[in-house]
Amino acid sequence: MHKKENLWTLMSFTSMAESIRIISLQWQILSLIIALLVYFPIVSGSFFKPFNVSYDHRALIIADKRRMLVSAGIHYPRATPEMWSDLIEKSKEGGADVIQTYVFWSGHEPVKGQYNFEGRYDLVKFVKLIGSSGLYLHLRIGPYVCAEWNFGGFPVWLRDIPGIQFRTDNEPFKKEMQKFVTKIVDLMRDAKLFCWQGGPIIMLQIENEYGDVEKSYGQKGKDYVKWAASMALGLGAGVPWVMCKQTDAPENIIDACNGYYCDGFKPNSQMKPILWTEDWDGWYTKWGGSLPHRPAEDLAFAVARFYQRGGSFQNYYMYFGGTNFGRTSGGPFYITSYDYDAPLDEYGLRSEPKWGHLKDLHAAIKLCEPALVAADAPQYRKLGSNQEAHIYRGDGETGGKVCAAFLANIDEHKSAHVKFNGQSYTLPPWSVSILPDCRHVAFNTAKVGAQTSVKTVESARPSLGSKSILQKVVRQDNVSYISKSWMALKEPIGIWGENNFTFQGLLEHLNVTKDRSDYLWHKTRITVSEDDISFWKKNGANPTVSIDSMRDVLRVFVNKQLSGSVVGHWVKAVQPVRFMQGNNDLLLLTQTVGLQNYGAFLEKDGAGFRGKAKLTGFKNGDMDLAKSSWTYQVGLKGEAEKIYTVEHNEKAEWSTLETDASPSIFMWYKTYFDTPAGTDPVVLDLESMGKGQAWVNGHHIGRYWNIISQKDGCERTCDYRGAYYSDKCTTNCGKPTQTRYHVPRSWLKPSSNLLVLFEETGGNPFNISVKTVTAGILCGQVLESHYPPLRKWSTPDYINGTMSINSVAPEVYLHCEDGHVISSIEFASYGTPRGSCDRFSIGKCHASNSLSIVSEACKGRTSCFIEVSNTAFRSDPCSGTLKTLAVMARCSPSQNTSDLSF
């Protein structure tokens, strides 16, 4: 052994304390170096050697080279800045080359002329983090974004500009749109973030899915498309611009596809490449709806088919969906979570097997990239009635010939056996096999080798050393409730402040609120005679509030007592009421639950009431409410006084809430809680509440609503085969649509975190709990006939020809989330195991050493590989039988910074 003085020899000759001091110092120095390496490019603004981007009919050309690009959609305001780096790195780890995001006008210019580029809207910081990771950026300026975002991303003040009409040849709109688009392009240019400046931005987008609504605007719509393109090109950004779903995109703008499948898409010019700007890998969710799920096999099939048939740029919408914090969710009725069934879930955890299966797919596509960029077009070969091959051949960049092939079986039901280049291949139904060398299968979209992760939601463990006396955790039925110490405050019903006003007639909701609040109070005086009372008694009837059309929520009060509520989107409202003789206060509370974000003429959609509004059932006939004098009050008193903030909540007159208090409507509640130990994402479980909004330390975590989804529509088993649609493979039927609400850890203090809720319909805050979410269970299940690991294709032995890829055994790969290790192996069987994840059982054939082999390879490590072969398990448990390795492992928080990964 050499007498080299390293860390290990130092530990041999120094005390344990001195060793720890040295290790600590080394970690500090290493951390400082890493921080400087990360920080330097962020402050300098230079991430790449400056390069240009152009395109031909085949692909984007980056630094004079055609590229096959995979893009990951991440919306920066749907996460916190502290989450951005991890999301970007996990996207890169998953095989992404590009990050894609919209730009959210309403967040950046909430008040006309007043810009916001801080916090979750720090766009420059987000772009710099992308650059520092070595990824590119596709920036979709729009500025209409749809995105299930409030008002489609438009600031609500825009609708108040005289004479304005959105998204058409309208001068007031074009003036504001050009001003904002120019602002963003100038901001990126000044920060040196375009590729020709050494930044990550390789492509921009103007407008968004305008082709869906263009006909509604006639000739002015066509003129607007030309103007938008000309305006964008005139800004001199120096990168290509795209328009998605825009078949009449002008010559110098690339038209792109959005949808579940885009393998048949062709741009409107043979000089433009085939781009897929939105690959819908899931779907959004409405309150009262079930949860969407798009199978990984179908998603991979769609992507493989896209590259097979000539596509060159594909973006996952979404790769990370995130959270609609505050009142940013669109509408009507989109929930606070924007999980989207994306490869990274709402909290930034990997959704497996989707994330891992797509990672393998991207690796296979990258292996094909030399051939894909070398060929101007594929060679097509029919292999069967529903089977076909596309072959790409050409001269490689380093010399020699390159070849890659895609074999597809588009039959929805049957596997197919095909002959290709003299060899036989079996293609599962609705699948694509990828052959990077035109011979060996590297990947098949229907064969999932990636692990499955089972998310576990656990009651929060208090932080070590927590001494908060305000949090009193109650344990009942193994549930940790947040606190048994709650304060309450009644929200006034009706007009509460001096800033109200009176007007003859019913006003449109948004014209009054300007979307500063969901809530608008309307109050009028109704005088009831003795004759009216007698008339109602005689006929056994009650008067009724009748409104032709309303959205989203209407609550009707008489003399501050709730008569009833109506929920719907532009539905007729009929609500019986009871009056007493004499003067009565009729109160109407209109509420929005996300403004319309899609469709033509958004500026006209509005909120509140449409059509006639009347009181029916009076002796002398109906009463036209539009002719009454109404007093208006915007918002809630608690909102106006900001009692949800750390600075202002103590100024309110809170009272102690008794544990046996009956649920009440229009109540404010507050308590304090400590931050759970560890690094796992934190959520509030609000299943015990009704409908309202929640804040933590003044941060608005969003609307909540305990509304049950329909009982029917969810399938017991999800069949990936056949075309996907948003109602296929849904889950969570008959359960509340959303009960858990993300609280980013960066919004939390170690202890005494202020939680404030406004509850509209009545709930029990004592049953609220704080929980953490993690991928606690991992499962892997791989046949010994599965294709070799994708990483083996890039090893020197394979590249220089000393290893045949056919000689490489498949693997089960397990990996915990960061900060966790594999703490135990719950099940392992090499042989013929039965069942699926969390329900495995040993079959007739089983290697008795399975558990010990897997445990030795994995326990205590963040990740591990287990070869699926007789060699790895030192024997053949059943000769002549096709064997499988099935493993179930548990991940737990790490206690050691030196955990191993293999």
C-alpha positions, 0 to 999 in steps of 0.5 A, a space after each residue: 500500500 502506498 503511504 499517500 496521506 489522504 483522508 483515510 490515513 489521517 483518520 488512522 493517526 488523529 483523534 476522532 474529534 480531530 477527524 471530524 473537524 477535518 471532515 467538517 472543514 473539507 465539507 465546508 471548503 467543498 460546499 464553498 467551491 460548489 457555491 462559487 461554481 454555481 453562483 459565478 455563472 448566475 451573476 456573470 450571465 454567461 453560461 455557454 460560448 455564444 452560439 446561434 440558432 436557426 432551423 431547416 425542414 428537419 430540426 433546430 440547428 444549434 451552433 451549426 448542428 441539427 439537434 433532437 431536443 426533449 423539453 420539460 415544461 416548468 412554470 416558475 410561479 407554480 413553485 418557489 425559487 428555492 424549488 427551482 434548482 431541484 426541478 431543473 436538475 431532475 429534468 436534466 437527470 430525466 433526459 431533458 435538453 430544454 426547459 419551457 415556460 410561459 411568461 405570466 403577464 398578470 404576475 409581472 404587471 399586476 397594476 398597469 405600469 407597475 412591474 414585479 420580477 421578484 420572488 416567484 416572478 423572478 424570471 431572470 433568476 429562473 432563466 439563469 438557473 436554467 443556464 447554469 445547469 447547462 440546459 436551454 430555454 424555450 420562452 413562451 411570452 404569449 402574452 396570452 397563456 391559457 395554462 389554467 391560469 387566472 384570466 389566461 394570464 391577462 392582468 384584469 386591469 387590461 379589460 378596463 382600457 376603453 375600447 379594448 378587445 383582446 387578441 384581435 386587430 384592436 389598437 388598444 390591445 396591440 399597444 399593451 401587448 407590444 409594450 409587455 412583449 418588448 419589456 420581456 425581450 429587453 429584460 432578457 437581452 439586458 441580462 444577456 440571456 439569449 443564446 447569441 449572448 451566451 445565455 440559454 434562450 434558444 426559442 421564443 413564442 408569440 401568441 398561444 393556440 390562437 388558431 382555436 379562436 381565430 375564426 371568431 374574429 373574422 378578418 381582424 383575426 387574420 390581420 392580428 396574426 400577421 401583426 403579432 408575427 411582424 411585431 415579434 420579429 421586429 424586436 430583434 431577439 435573434 432566435 426563432 419564434 413559434 406559434 402553436 396551433 396556428 396553421 396560418 403562421 407567417 413565413 418566418 414563424 414556425 407553427 407547432 403542434 399541441 395535443 396528446 399525439 402529434 406524430 401526424 403533424 406537418 407544419 405549413 411549410 416544407 422549410 419548417 421543422 416539426 415541433 411539438 410545443 405541448 405534449 399533454 402528459 396528463 390533464 388539469 382537474 376541476 373541483 368535484 372532478 376525478 384525477 387524471 392519469 395518463 399511463 407511462 406506456 401510452 405517453 412513451 408511445 406518443 413520443 416515440 412515434 413523434 420522433 419516428 415520423 420526423 419530429 425533432 422537438 417535443 415538450 412535456 406539458 407539464 414535466 412539473 405542474 406545481 401549485 396554483 398558489 393564491 388565487 392564480 388558478 384559472 376557471 372556472 373551478 380549477 383546483 389549487 393543485 396543478 399536479 397534472 400527473 406530470 413526471 415530477 409531482 406537485 411537490 417536485 418528487 419523481 412520479 414513478 414509473 412515468 419519470 423513469 420510463 421517460 428517462 429510458 425513452 430519452 436515452 434511447 432517442 439520444 442514442 439515435 440522434 446521430 442517425 436522426 440528424 444525418 437523414 433528411 427524411 426516414 425510409 418507410 417500410 411496411 411490416 404488417 397491416 398495423 406495423 411499420 418501420 422508419 429507418 434513418 441512415 446517413 453519415 455520422 459526424 465523426 465519420 462512418 455510417 449511422 443507422 437507427 430504426 423505429 418499429 411500431 405496432 399501432 394495433 390496440 389489441 394484439 402483439 405482432 411478430 415482424 421481420 426487419 433486416 433479416 431478424 425477428 422482433 416481437 412488438 407488443 400492442 400499441 408500442 414502438 421498439 427503438 433500435 439505435 443501431 438498426 439491429 438491437 432493441 434498446 427500448 420498447 414503449 410498452 415494456 416498463 423497466 423503471 421502478 414504481 414509487 408509492 407516495 406515503 403521506 405521514 403525520 408530521 414528526 416535530 423538529 428536534 429541539 422544538 420548544 413551541 408551547 403554542 403547538 399542542 399535537 393531539 393523537 387520535 386514531 394514529 393521526 397527528 392533528 395540527 393543534 388543539 389551540 385555535 382562535 376564531 373570529 367571525 367575518 361580518 355578513 354583509 356591508 362591513 366598511 366605510 369604503 362601500 358605495 350605492 348604485 341604482 341597479 346590479 353591477 357586473 362583478 369584475 367591474 366592481 372588484 377588479 379581481 382584488 377579491 373573490 367576494 362581492 357583497 350586494 345589499 338592498 332593502 326589501 319591504 314586505 307588507 302584511 298582505 304579502 305575508 298573508 298571500 304566502 301563507 294562503 298559497 303555501 309558497 315562499 318568494 324566490 330570488 331568480 337570476 337568469 345566469 350567474 357564475 361561480 358561487 352565489 350565496 343569498 342571505 336575508 337579514 344576515 341569515 343564509 337562505 341558500 347557495 347556488 354553484 355553477 358556471 353561467 347557470 340559472 339561479 333560483 333560491 327560495 327566501 323567507 322575509 318578515 313583515 316590514 323592512 328586510 335586508 337582502 344580501 347577495 354574495 357573488 364569488 369567483 373561483 378562478 376567472 375564465 382562461 380559455 376562449 374568444 372574447 375573454 374581456 366580455 366574460 366577466 362574473 356575477 350576474 347576467 340577464 334578468 334578476 327578480 324577486 318572484 312570488 309577491 302578491 302584486 307581482 314580481 320585483 325587478 331587482 335591477 331597478 333597486 338601489 344596491 350597496 356594494 362592498 368588495 371583499 372581506 373585512 379580514 382580507 382588508 385588514 390582512 389578518 392572515 399576515 404575521 404583522 397584522 393578525 394580532 390586531 384582530 379581536 380573536 377569541 379562543 375556539 372551544 373544542 366542542 364549538 359547532 361549525 360556523 359559516 364565515 369564520 376566520 381561524 388561526 393557530 400556530 404549528 412547528 415545521 416537521 422534521 426532515 426535508 420531505 414536502 409539507 402539506 396541510 390536510 384540510 379534509 375536515 374543512 368546507 370551502 375557503 382559503 388558507 395562509 401560512 406565515 402570510 403566504 397564500 397557499 390557495 383556495 380549498 374546497 372539500 367537494 366530492 368527485 363523482 362516484 362513477 367514471 374511474 376504471 378498476 384497471 387502466 389499459 394503456 392501449 389505444 388513444 388517450 383522452 382526459 377521462 380515460 384512466 381517471 382515479 379518485 372517484 367518490 372522494 374529495 377532489 383535493 384534501 392536501 395543500 402544499 406548504 413550501 418549506 421555504 415559507 416555514 420557520 422552525 417553529 410557531 408558524 402562523 396558519 390562518 384560514 377563512 372558512 365559508 361553509 363550516 368545518 372543524 379546524 381541530 381535525 386539520 393535520 400537518 403531514 409530509 409526503 415522500 416516495 416511501 415505497 419503491 418497487 422494481 419488477 424486471 424480466 430476465 428477457 428485458 433489454 439491457 440497461 440504456 447506460 451500457 450503450 455508452 460504455 467504452 466496451 460497447 463503443 469500441 466493439 469489445 462487448 456485445 450488447 446482447 451479452 448484457 443482463 437487464 437490471 432493476 434500478 432502485 433510487 430514493 429521493 434525495 436525503 433518503 436511503 433504502 432502509 429495508 428490503 420488504 420483498 425480493 424474489 428472483 424466479 416467478 413472483 406473483 402480484 404487483 407493487 405492494 402486493 408481491 408474493 413468492 411463486 412456484 420458482 424462487 431463489 432462496 437467497 433473493 432477499 440477502 442478495 438484494 439487501 446486500 446490494 441496496 440497504 443503506 444506499 440512496 440507489 442501487 442496481 441489481 442484475 437480473 440473471 442466474 449469475 447474480 443470484 448464483 444459481 438457476 432456481 428453475 431451469 428453462 423458465 423465464 424468470 423475473 426479479 421483483 423487489 419492494 424496498 422502503 426509503 427512510 430519511 438519511 442520517 448520514 451525509 456519506 450514503 452511497 449510490 451505485 
